[in-house]
Amino acid sequence: MAESSNKKLDAIDKKILENLQKDGRLSLADLSNEVGLSPSPCLRRLRLLEKDGIIARYVAVLDQKKAGLPVSVFVSIKLDRQREDALDKFSKAITRWPEVLECYLMTGPRDYLLRIVVADVAAYEAFLKQKLTRLDAIASIESSFALEQVKYTNVLPLT
C-alpha cells in the first residue's frame, strides 16, 4: 500500500472518488460520464489517485450475515504495561487473526478497541480462549456484543 498522501483533492477528484465509493466496478466510460470528463483525462486522474495512495485498493463488500458471520463483538483491551515492545507485540498478533476486522490504539482507560466477527457465541469463546487470552501483557478484556447494526458504511464523506 502506498504511503498516505497530502494531495489536495479538487472537485473532479472528489467526484471520481465519490462515484467509485458507491460502485467500484463502474466502467471508465460510465465514470468519465458521471464526472464530466472524457475517458483519457478521467483515466489519468484515476491512475494518479491510485499512485498517490488515495485509492488504497478495490474490494468487494460482503454481507456479514449472508457470509455466515452474523455476530459482531466489540472488545476493549487494557494492557498491563504500555511499553512500545508490548504494544508492538500485541499489534503483530492481532494482524494475523482474520476474525479481527478492525483494531484501534486508543486514548483513555483502554488501550485497544477491536471489532471481531464470528459465526456465533461459541466461535467467539473459542477465539477468546485460543487466541486473545494467550497474549502476554493483557490486564483485562471487556466484550460487548452488538445487538443490531444501525449504520455501516465505508464511504468517506468527501464533501
C-alpha positions, 0 to 999 in steps of 0.5 A, spaced: 500 500 500 502 506 498 504 511 503 498 516 505 498 522 501 497 530 502 494 531 495 489 536 495 483 533 492 479 538 487 472 537 485 473 532 479 477 528 484 472 528 489 467 526 484 471 520 481 472 518 488 465 519 490 462 515 484 467 509 485 465 509 493 458 507 491 460 502 485 467 500 484 466 496 478 463 502 474 466 502 467 471 508 465 466 510 460 460 510 465 465 514 470 468 519 465 460 520 464 458 521 471 464 526 472 464 530 466 470 528 463 472 524 457 475 517 458 483 519 457 483 525 462 478 521 467 483 515 466 489 519 468 486 522 474 484 515 476 491 512 475 494 518 479 489 517 485 491 510 485 499 512 485 498 517 490 495 512 495 488 515 495 485 509 492 488 504 497 485 498 493 478 495 490 474 490 494 468 487 494 463 488 500 460 482 503 454 481 507 456 479 514 450 475 515 449 472 508 457 470 509 455 466 515 458 471 520 452 474 523 455 476 530 459 482 531 463 483 538 466 489 540 472 488 545 476 493 549 483 491 551 487 494 557 494 492 557 498 491 563 504 495 561 504 500 555 511 499 553 512 500 545 515 492 545 508 490 548 504 494 544 508 492 538 507 485 540 500 485 541 499 489 534 503 483 530 498 478 533 492 481 532 494 482 524 494 475 523 487 473 526 482 474 520 476 474 525 479 481 527 476 486 522 478 492 525 483 494 531 484 501 534 490 504 539 486 508 543 486 514 548 483 513 555 482 507 560 483 502 554 488 501 550 485 497 544 478 497 541 477 491 536 471 489 532 471 481 531 466 477 527 464 470 528 459 465 526 456 465 533 457 465 541 461 459 541 466 461 535 467 467 539 469 463 546 473 459 542 477 465 539 477 468 546 480 462 549 485 460 543 487 466 541 486 473 545 487 470 552 494 467 550 497 474 549 502 476 554 501 483 557 493 483 557 490 486 564 483 485 562 478 484 556 471 487 556 466 484 550 460 487 548 456 484 543 452 488 538 445 487 538 443 490 531 447 494 526 444 501 525 449 504 520 455 501 516 458 504 511 465 505 508 464 511 504 468 517 506 464 523 506 468 527 501 464 533 501 
